[in-house]
């Protein structure tokens, strides 16, 4: 049987990913759904685009961590 190493994801990256997912979802709901979930005092021109971009950027560190771990394991197996 092969021994499998489990990937341990840091809690900070999970929190960033969750916050990014919330911002991304909120931005997409505002953009395409026409909802008014964001308070009027926080709105500016094209604020939904900013929410989508910021949400996606906050999700990138976890994706980079997982890809780096995957490619590191693949190179060790060769």
C-alpha atoms as one frame of an Amber mdcrd trajectory, in Angstrom:
protein
   0.000   0.000   0.000   1.129   3.495  -0.729   1.465   6.034   2.003  -0.412
   9.239   1.164   0.627  12.541   2.645  -2.247  14.827   3.471  -2.017  18.451
   2.440  -2.287  20.730   5.477  -3.803  24.046   4.419  -3.078  27.001   6.718
  -6.111  28.530   8.413  -5.159  32.013   7.172  -5.495  30.867   3.581  -8.886
  29.332   4.274 -10.105  32.572   5.857  -8.835  34.594   2.882 -10.515  32.174
   0.486 -13.828  32.354   2.345 -13.744  36.148   2.420 -12.866  36.208  -1.277
 -15.719  33.847  -2.090 -18.169  36.078  -0.226 -16.945  39.207  -2.024 -16.958
  37.447  -5.385 -20.458  36.108  -4.861 -21.714  39.469  -3.666 -20.169  41.224
  -6.644 -21.617  38.733  -9.116 -25.054  38.964  -7.501 -24.933  42.759  -7.733
 -23.644  42.694 -11.306 -25.838  40.046 -12.901 -28.696  39.695 -10.446 -29.427
  43.357  -9.995 -29.722  42.926  -6.233 -29.158  45.722  -3.737 -27.247  43.886
  -1.027 -24.589  46.582  -0.584 -25.535  49.650   1.428 -26.078  52.837  -0.547
 -23.330  54.649   1.355 -20.762  52.056   0.212 -21.675  52.144  -3.476 -19.679
  53.947  -6.154 -19.524  53.685  -9.925 -18.988  50.043 -10.940 -18.490  48.885
  -7.341 -19.590  45.385  -8.325 -16.562  45.060 -10.615 -14.312  46.027  -7.707
 -16.007  43.383  -5.540 -15.463  40.690  -8.164 -11.801  41.634  -8.705 -11.021
  41.887  -4.978 -12.783  38.600  -4.296 -10.831  36.818  -7.015  -7.552  38.301
  -5.779  -8.242  37.151  -2.226  -8.841  33.618  -3.488  -5.533  33.412  -5.395
  -3.179  32.606  -2.459  -4.962  29.335  -1.665  -4.961  28.330  -5.326  -1.245
  29.101  -5.572  -0.539  27.119  -2.392  -2.390  24.045  -3.656  -0.777  24.213
  -7.100   2.683  24.670  -5.590   2.107  21.644  -3.344   0.784  19.560  -6.243
   3.702  20.384  -8.541   6.156  19.821  -5.696   4.783  16.356  -5.081   4.747
  15.545  -8.778   8.408  16.496  -9.162   9.378  14.399  -6.116   7.695  11.310
  -7.584   9.687  11.478 -10.817
